[in-house]
Amino acid sequence: MRLPRLPLRLGLLLLLALPLLLALLQVYQGLRGHPESYAGLPRASALRPWPWAAHWFHVIDPPGFVLGYSERWRNPLWVAYRLDERRDGAWGARPDHFQVDRRTLARVAHTDYSGSGYNRGHLAPNYAMARFVGRDAQLASFRMSNIVPQRSALNQKLWQRLEEIETDVYAAQPGPLWVVTGPVFGASPQRLASGVAVPQAFFRIWLREGRDGQPEALSFLVPMRVTGYEPLDRYLVTVDAVEAASGLDFFHQLPDDAESALEAALAPGDWHFERYARRAPRY
């Protein structure tokens, strides 16, 4: 049976409507609330000329965290999670293999990184998911939808240092800690042989509510090329700077004045981050 052809005008109309439909989907996704993401899911910061190409993502919701996946870059654009009550004893052995996430079209596989010179870098960390959420979240963190290319000095040293401080210091304090993290891409990023785009930097934002109930954030922008031993406070930036670099909009469900104050602040003193900025890598 031969399927009928679409009339040329109808085909052109659908093609022209696609950007609007994808932009509306971005707005809908950004307005959604989620317990793992503070004040709304991240969204594209502005309607750019080709938003569906550079900043379009679809939301995937594994146990313990939520992420926005980019089929164009074959990477997550962001991952968000909340660390609250520690659950010691609720995890298992670290998996030795990463799984394809069949909810993606890219279907990136464990072997797509093999021989590339890049580590498979977690965004939702194995350690945090295991200790604070449980075995299902730990296993979900080994799906390739949660993985980005990272050089070993970053992944095994500097990034690991941030993750350790996150879980052992700030998440151990009273009240929940919200985290949103992801890659930053240049205009024409290098790609692995499998088509996976290589980021030029990574961001990480920690957020908690202060004693007055108002949110306060600590945010980082870290380049791909590091030795791993740099003082971590070298990479402190404002949330505004992360938004400008990533093209994403965070915490947009806050009132405008509260959002502006939160995102313009650089390293509020209540975090006392200088105490931990020179902590040595574990490995």
N, C-alpha and C positions, 0 to 999 in steps of 0.2 A: 504494500500500500504506500503510495507516494504522499508525503505530507505536504499540505498547501504552503506555498511561499508567502512570507509576510509582504504586504505591499511596501514599496520603497519608502513612502512617506511615513508609514507606521514604524518601520525599522529606524528611520532617522529620528523620529519623535522619541522612541524608546532610548536611543543612544543619547539624545540630548537630556532626557529626563534622569538618566542614571546618576549624574553628579548630584542632582537635587535629592534623589532618594537616599543616596549614601550620606549626604550631609545631614538629612533629617534623622537617619539612623544614628549618626554620631551624637546629635542633640539628645535623642531618646536615651541612648546608652549613658550619656553624661548625667542625665537627670535621675537615673536610677539610684536608689539607695542600696547599700550593701553593708553588712556588719563588719566586713574586713576592710572597708575603705571609709575614711573619715570625710564627712561633708560631701558625699557624692563620688561616683566613679570618675577618674580622670577622663578628660575629653580633649579633642583638638582645640587649641587655644583660639583659632580664628578660621574663618572660611578662606583658605588660601586658594590660589588659582587652580590647583589640582589636589584638593584635600584627600580624595579617595586614593590617590597614588602614594603620597608621602606619609599621611597620618591616619589613613583608614585602618581600623582594627575591628575585630569582633571579640566579644567577651566570652571567656571560658571560665568556668566556675568549679575548680577542683575542690576537694575537701581542704579546709584550712587556709585557703588564699583565693584570690581572684585575679585574672590577668586580661589584658587586651592584646590580642595576637595580630601581627601584621603579616599577611600572606606575601606582600611585596618584598619585605625584608627577610622573611622567613625567621623572624625573631619575635619574642614578646616586646611590645613597646613599653609596657609597664606591668608590674606585679604589685599587688597590695595585700597586706595581711595585718592581723592584730595579734599581739602577744600579751597574754594576761596571766592566767593561772598556770603555773608550771606543773607538768604531769610526769614526774620522774617514774621510770619503770614502764611507761606505756608505749615504748618504741621497740624496734627490732634492729637487726644487723643492717648496716648500710648496703643497699643493692650494689651489685658490681656491673650493672648494665642499665643503660638509659632506654626508655621505651618510646616508640612512635606514638604521638597523640593523634588518633584518628578523627578527632574533631577539627583538625586543620586540613586545608587543602594541600599545603606544602609537604606534609608527611615527612618532615626531617627525621632522619634515623641516626642512631648511635654512630654508625660507620661514616656518616657524612663529615664528621670532624676528624676522622682517622688520618694521620699523616699530614694534617694541615698546619701544624705548629701552634695550634690554639687549644686550650683546655675547654672542656664543657663546663661553663660557669653557671652555677645556680643563681637565680634571683630570689625566689623563696628558698631559704637555706635548709639543707637537710637537718642540721643541728637544731635550728629553731622550730622547724615543723615537728621533729621528733620529740623535743623536750616540752613544748608548749601545747601541741595540738594532738599528736598521736600517730599511730602507725599508718593509717590511711593517708594522712597528709604527708608523711615522710615519703611514702611510695609515690604519691602524686608529684612530689618535687623532682622526681627522676624521669618525668615525661619531658620530651624534647621541647614542648611548648613553653617550658620554664627555663630554658637553657639559652645562653648567649656565648659567643666566642670571646675568650679572655686569654691574654698572655699569662704564662705561669707565674711570673713575678707579681702580677696583679691578683690573680685568682687565689694563689696559695699563700700570699703574704699580706699585701695591703688590704685587699677586699676581705680576707679572712679576719684581719684585725678589727675591721669595722663590724663584721658579723659577731665576733666574740664580745665586743663591748656592748653591742645591741642586746644580746641575750643575757650576758652575765652581769651587766651593770644596770642598764636602763629598764629592761623588761623585768628585772628582779625587784624594782622599786614598786611601791604601792600604785595601783591604778594601771589601766591598759596603756600599751605603747602601740601606736599605729605606724606602719612602715609602708612607703611606696618607693619603688626602685625600678630602674630600667636603663636602657642604652641610649646613647646619643649618636646619630648618624650624620655624616657629611652629605653634601649634595650628590656625590657619586661615589659611594663607599666601595672599597675592595670587596670582592666576594670569594668565598671558598669555591672549590671546584664543583661542589654540590649546589651552588647558588645562594648559600647562606651569606647575608651581608655582614661585614665586620664593622662593629661600632668604632668610633674614634674616642669615645669617653662613656662614662656611666654616672648616673645620679643616684642618690639615696637620700630620702627625707624621713626623719623621725619626728613624730608628733605626739604630744601628750597634753593633757589639761592641767594647768597650774592650780595652785591652791584656791585661786579666785574663780576657777571653773573655765577660764579663758584658755584657748589653745596656744601652745608655744611649740615652735619647730626648730630643728637643727638639720641643716641640709648640706650635702656634699656634691661636688662635681669633680670626678677623678678621671684623668686621661688614661688611655690604654697603656701607654708606655711609662712604666715606673720601675724603680728598683725594688720596691716593696717595703723599704725601711724609712721612707720619708715621714716626717711628722704629719699626723693626720689632720691637724688643724690648718695645714697649708691649703687644704681643699675645701674649707668651709666657704659657703656662698649663701646668698639669700634664696628663698623659694622663687622669687622673681627671676633670678639668674637661671635657675633650673628650667623654669617655664620658657624663657627665651631660647635656651639651648635645645630643649627637647621638642618644642612646639606643642606642649601639652598644658592644660589648665587644671590646676588642683584646687580642692577645697572650695569650689565655686558655689556650694549651697550655703556658705556662711554669708551673713550680712556684708555688704560691700565694705563698710568701714573696718569691720573685724578682719575680713580677708586681706585688705590692703595692709593693715598693721602687721598681721601675721607674716605676710609674704615679703615685706620690706625689712624685717628684723634680721640681723646677722648675729648668730651665736649668742642668744640670750644667756646672761650670766648664771641663771639658775641651773643650767645643765652642768656647769663646772667641767667642761670637756677637757680643759687643759690638764686635768689630772690623769687622763688616759691617752692623750694624743701621741705619746712616745712609747706606748706599750709595744714590746717586741713581738714579732710574728711567732706563732706556735711552731711552724714548720721551718 
